[in-house]
Amino acid sequence: MFGQVASDATGWRVLDSLDAATLARLRQARAAAREVAWAQTCETGGRLPASVAAGREVPELVLDMDATLVICHSEKESATRTWKKTFGYHPLPCFLDNTGGALAGLLREGRAGSNTTADHITVLDEALTQIPDAHRHGTPLLIRTDGAGSTHGFLAHIRGQREHGIDARFSVGAAITAAVRAAIEQATDWIPAINTDGGLRDGAEICELTGLADTSGFP
């Protein structure tokens, strides 16, 4: 598609020459290409693919963020010991669930913290710039993370996007603290839980804990 493939040596020289300005231009080029691709998808299919949860379509564009450990040899540049006592990297990527496409990512040392607020904000901001303006400002966005993203600073940053015309919401995991455990014990209105396909999840129930647990300080 793009002509002759460069030799390994040429490829490594190109990668070694990359700097912040070049990476910024690459991100701009990806965003421009994505805008064209999304416009063609909407023109031919009417809309972007919908994200599905519990057998139902989610009306938002869904951005998923989750750090992962990448094990590698100890001589790799910036590879360090991880929190799981392995060795390698702890990158934080962001994918769009609707299309499965990668929006942004941050390569981090293995010792990087799981719930580092600044890293989550950096990746989210870069991911948002990859979403075409018509969708970023015209469609609600749902940012999903596990408990690592459940920090006051990151959630406040998500809600702060509304000041810029971006309808951003969040769905994050949270640690079961003593206060949350007490709220669970008080709860009474339990209903059956369902799997991602909409079927019943064996042995699981869910309940609304709003008003039973202390959420002061969270947006």
Kinemage of the C-alpha trace (Angstrom):
@kinemage 1
@onewidth
@group {chain A} dominant
@subgroup {mainchain}
@vectorlist {calphas} color= white
{ca met a 1} P 0.000 0.000 0.000
{ca phe a 2} L 2.805 2.432 0.893
{ca gly a 3} L 5.581 1.188 -1.367
{ca gln a 4} L 8.762 -0.601 -0.371
{ca val a 5} L 9.228 -1.330 3.324
{ca ala a 6} L 12.256 0.368 4.865
{ca ser a 7} L 15.133 -1.687 6.212
{ca asp a 8} L 15.394 -2.320 9.953
{ca ala a 9} L 18.292 0.127 10.221
{ca thr a 10} L 16.329 2.880 8.464
{ca gly a 11} L 13.298 2.191 10.619
{ca trp a 12} L 15.320 2.445 13.823
{ca arg a 13} L 16.941 5.712 12.674
{ca val a 14} L 13.508 7.211 12.008
{ca leu a 15} L 12.222 6.154 15.418
{ca asp a 16} L 15.375 7.477 17.103
{ca ser a 17} L 14.912 10.877 15.426
{ca leu a 18} L 11.377 11.410 16.764
{ca asp a 19} L 10.966 14.356 19.138
{ca ala a 20} L 8.026 16.081 20.822
{ca ala a 21} L 7.300 18.282 17.791
{ca thr a 22} L 7.283 15.294 15.428
{ca leu a 23} L 5.018 13.299 17.735
{ca ala a 24} L 2.626 16.263 17.872
{ca arg a 25} L 2.479 16.348 14.062
{ca leu a 26} L 1.828 12.590 13.984
{ca arg a 27} L -1.073 13.019 16.412
{ca gln a 28} L -2.481 15.789 14.219
{ca ala a 29} L -2.190 13.563 11.150
{ca arg a 30} L -3.972 10.702 12.909
{ca ala a 31} L -6.759 13.013 14.028
{ca ala a 32} L -7.195 14.324 10.468
{ca ala a 33} L -7.303 10.801 9.036
{ca arg a 34} L -9.758 9.669 11.724
{ca glu a 35} L -12.069 12.608 10.945
{ca val a 36} L -12.234 11.565 7.288
{ca ala a 37} L -12.750 7.897 8.153
{ca trp a 38} L -15.544 8.686 10.620
{ca ala a 39} L -17.251 11.007 8.116
{ca gln a 40} L -17.203 8.230 5.505
{ca thr a 41} L -18.521 5.706 8.033
{ca cys a 42} L -21.413 7.976 9.001
{ca glu a 43} L -22.160 8.767 5.362
{ca thr a 44} L -22.345 5.120 4.333
{ca gly a 45} L -23.653 3.532 7.547
{ca gly a 46} L -25.583 6.406 9.079
{ca arg a 47} L -23.578 6.448 12.318
{ca leu a 48} L -20.588 5.063 14.161
{ca pro a 49} L -20.920 1.591 15.721
{ca ala a 50} L -22.647 1.669 19.094
{ca ser a 51} L -21.040 0.411 22.265
{ca val a 52} L -23.087 -2.364 23.898
{ca ala a 53} L -23.441 -3.143 27.615
{ca ala a 54} L -25.782 -5.690 29.186
{ca gly a 55} L -27.269 -6.382 25.783
{ca arg a 56} L -28.277 -2.748 25.221
{ca glu a 57} L -26.719 0.002 23.144
{ca val a 58} L -24.978 2.785 25.044
{ca pro a 59} L -25.884 6.203 23.594
{ca glu a 60} L -22.452 7.714 24.316
{ca leu a 61} L -19.056 7.370 22.718
{ca val a 62} L -17.284 5.132 25.241
{ca leu a 63} L -13.614 5.705 26.040
{ca asp a 64} L -11.908 2.900 27.975
{ca met a 65} L -8.718 3.575 29.948
{ca asp a 66} L -6.781 0.836 31.719
{ca ala a 67} L -3.090 0.453 32.474
{ca thr a 68} L -1.430 -2.870 31.704
{ca leu a 69} L 1.902 -4.472 32.493
{ca val a 70} L 4.238 -5.293 29.608
{ca ile a 71} L 7.011 -7.654 30.626
{ca cys a 72} L 10.366 -7.214 28.900
{ca his a 73} L 14.083 -7.774 29.311
{ca ser a 74} L 15.844 -5.725 31.974
{ca glu a 75} L 18.153 -4.022 29.450
{ca lys a 76} L 15.298 -2.253 27.658
{ca glu a 77} L 15.405 1.525 28.060
{ca ser a 78} L 13.341 2.803 31.017
{ca ala a 79} L 12.166 -0.704 31.964
{ca thr a 80} L 11.854 -1.024 35.748
{ca arg a 81} L 10.480 -3.330 38.418
{ca thr a 82} L 6.681 -3.382 38.469
{ca trp a 83} L 4.264 -3.424 41.386
{ca lys a 84} L 3.676 -7.113 40.679
{ca lys a 85} L 7.417 -7.781 41.173
{ca thr a 86} L 7.990 -8.378 37.470
{ca phe a 87} L 10.104 -6.198 35.121
{ca gly a 88} L 9.099 -4.021 32.207
{ca tyr a 89} L 6.635 -1.224 31.486
{ca his a 90} L 3.270 -0.033 32.794
{ca pro a 91} L 1.673 1.838 29.834
{ca leu a 92} L -1.700 3.568 30.091
{ca pro a 93} L -3.709 3.419 26.831
{ca cys a 94} L -7.155 4.720 25.905
{ca phe a 95} L -9.360 2.899 23.377
{ca leu a 96} L -12.699 3.838 21.864
{ca asp a 97} L -15.041 0.932 22.566
{ca asn a 98} L -17.350 1.867 19.685
{ca thr a 99} L -14.723 1.192 17.027
{ca gly a 100} L -11.990 -0.635 18.933
{ca gly a 101} L -9.533 2.030 17.807
{ca ala a 102} L -6.649 3.276 19.952
{ca leu a 103} L -6.992 6.993 20.701
{ca ala a 104} L -3.975 7.670 22.904
{ca gly a 105} L -1.433 6.028 25.158
{ca leu a 106} L 1.363 6.841 27.546
{ca leu a 107} L 4.443 4.617 27.784
{ca arg a 108} L 5.435 4.520 31.457
{ca glu a 109} L 8.101 2.796 33.502
{ca gly a 110} L 7.111 -0.413 35.234
{ca arg a 111} L 7.139 1.330 38.599
{ca ala a 112} L 4.570 3.926 37.490
{ca gly a 113} L 1.606 4.115 39.837
{ca ser a 114} L -1.735 2.588 38.849
{ca asn a 115} L -3.835 5.551 40.035
{ca thr a 116} L -1.612 8.459 38.992
{ca thr a 117} L -4.011 11.350 38.380
{ca ala a 118} L -1.655 13.329 36.140
{ca asp a 119} L -1.128 10.364 33.788
{ca his a 120} L -4.865 9.721 33.455
{ca ile a 121} L -5.471 13.389 32.668
{ca thr a 122} L -2.678 13.441 30.068
{ca val a 123} L -3.992 10.369 28.247
{ca leu a 124} L -7.604 11.565 28.353
{ca asp a 125} L -6.708 14.998 26.967
{ca glu a 126} L -4.747 13.416 24.108
{ca ala a 127} L -7.621 11.007 23.444
{ca leu a 128} L -10.143 13.849 23.287
{ca thr a 129} L -8.091 15.641 20.619
{ca gln a 130} L -8.363 12.495 18.476
{ca ile a 131} L -12.160 12.696 18.408
{ca pro a 132} L -13.443 14.896 15.545
{ca asp a 133} L -15.030 18.172 16.685
{ca ala a 134} L -18.512 17.214 15.451
{ca his a 135} L -18.487 14.150 17.706
{ca arg a 136} L -16.510 15.563 20.615
{ca his a 137} L -18.940 18.446 21.026
{ca gly a 138} L -22.071 16.813 19.604
{ca thr a 139} L -22.151 13.430 21.338
{ca pro a 140} L -22.063 12.561 25.059
{ca leu a 141} L -18.807 10.887 26.095
{ca leu a 142} L -18.527 8.164 28.723
{ca ile a 143} L -15.062 7.603 30.193
{ca arg a 144} L -14.672 4.176 31.826
{ca thr a 145} L -11.806 3.083 34.072
{ca asp a 146} L -11.263 0.619 36.874
{ca gly a 147} L -10.541 1.735 40.432
{ca ala a 148} L -7.216 3.269 39.343
{ca gly a 149} L -9.155 6.128 37.738
{ca ser a 150} L -11.277 6.774 40.812
{ca thr a 151} L -9.328 9.794 42.046
{ca his a 152} L -10.804 13.156 42.983
{ca gly a 153} L -8.539 15.029 40.557
{ca phe a 154} L -9.241 12.853 37.511
{ca leu a 155} L -13.010 12.742 38.015
{ca ala a 156} L -13.110 16.503 38.550
{ca his a 157} L -11.148 16.897 35.313
{ca ile a 158} L -13.711 14.801 33.455
{ca arg a 159} L -16.607 16.856 34.793
{ca gly a 160} L -14.651 20.024 34.028
{ca gln a 161} L -14.848 19.196 30.323
{ca arg a 162} L -18.432 20.445 30.412
{ca glu a 163} L -17.075 23.973 30.750
{ca his a 164} L -15.570 23.460 27.279
{ca gly a 165} L -18.765 22.212 25.666
{ca ile a 166} L -17.953 18.503 26.047
{ca asp a 167} L -20.709 16.416 27.653
{ca ala a 168} L -18.382 14.071 29.567
{ca arg a 169} L -19.501 11.469 32.126
{ca phe a 170} L -17.608 8.727 33.955
{ca ser a 171} L -18.049 5.165 35.152
{ca val a 172} L -15.234 4.029 37.430
{ca gly a 173} L -14.456 1.282 39.873
{ca ala a 174} L -14.032 2.030 43.569
{ca ala a 175} L -12.390 0.349 46.516
{ca ile a 176} L -14.660 -1.341 49.068
{ca thr a 177} L -13.717 0.645 52.148
{ca ala a 178} L -15.195 0.128 55.605
{ca ala a 179} L -17.781 2.826 54.863
{ca val a 180} L -18.767 1.204 51.553
{ca arg a 181} L -18.944 -2.219 53.189
{ca ala a 182} L -21.266 -0.802 55.859
{ca ala a 183} L -23.467 0.704 53.125
{ca ile a 184} L -23.639 -2.663 51.369
{ca glu a 185} L -24.737 -4.307 54.599
{ca gln a 186} L -27.504 -1.682 55.029
{ca ala a 187} L -28.793 -2.001 51.468
{ca thr a 188} L -32.041 -3.893 50.934
{ca asp a 189} L -33.249 -3.260 47.366
{ca trp a 190} L -31.094 -5.870 45.631
{ca ile a 191} L -31.964 -6.977 42.100
{ca pro a 192} L -30.409 -9.685 39.864
{ca ala a 193} L -27.253 -8.692 37.974
{ca ile a 194} L -26.902 -9.347 34.256
{ca asn a 195} L -23.960 -10.168 31.998
{ca thr a 196} L -22.732 -8.086 29.083
{ca asp a 197} L -25.005 -10.049 26.745
{ca gly a 198} L -28.081 -9.250 28.845
{ca gly a 199} L -28.426 -12.686 30.425
{ca leu a 200} L -28.644 -13.250 34.165
{ca arg a 201} L -25.326 -13.463 36.008
{ca asp a 202} L -25.388 -16.488 38.286
{ca gly a 203} L -25.065 -15.686 41.996
{ca ala a 204} L -24.719 -11.911 41.593
{ca glu a 205} L -26.955 -8.981 42.508
{ca ile a 206} L -26.689 -5.198 42.339
{ca cys a 207} L -28.069 -2.376 44.422
{ca glu a 208} L -28.093 1.440 44.391
{ca leu a 209} L -26.036 2.772 47.327
{ca thr a 210} L -26.512 6.481 46.700
{ca gly a 211} L -27.190 8.162 50.018
{ca leu a 212} L -25.811 5.235 52.024
{ca ala a 213} L -22.098 5.784 51.376
{ca asp a 214} L -20.049 8.943 51.947
{ca thr a 215} L -19.047 10.401 48.578
{ca ser a 216} L -18.026 13.837 49.818
{ca gly a 217} L -15.226 15.329 47.797
{ca phe a 218} L -16.172 13.487 44.609
{ca pro a 219} L -17.886 15.299 41.719
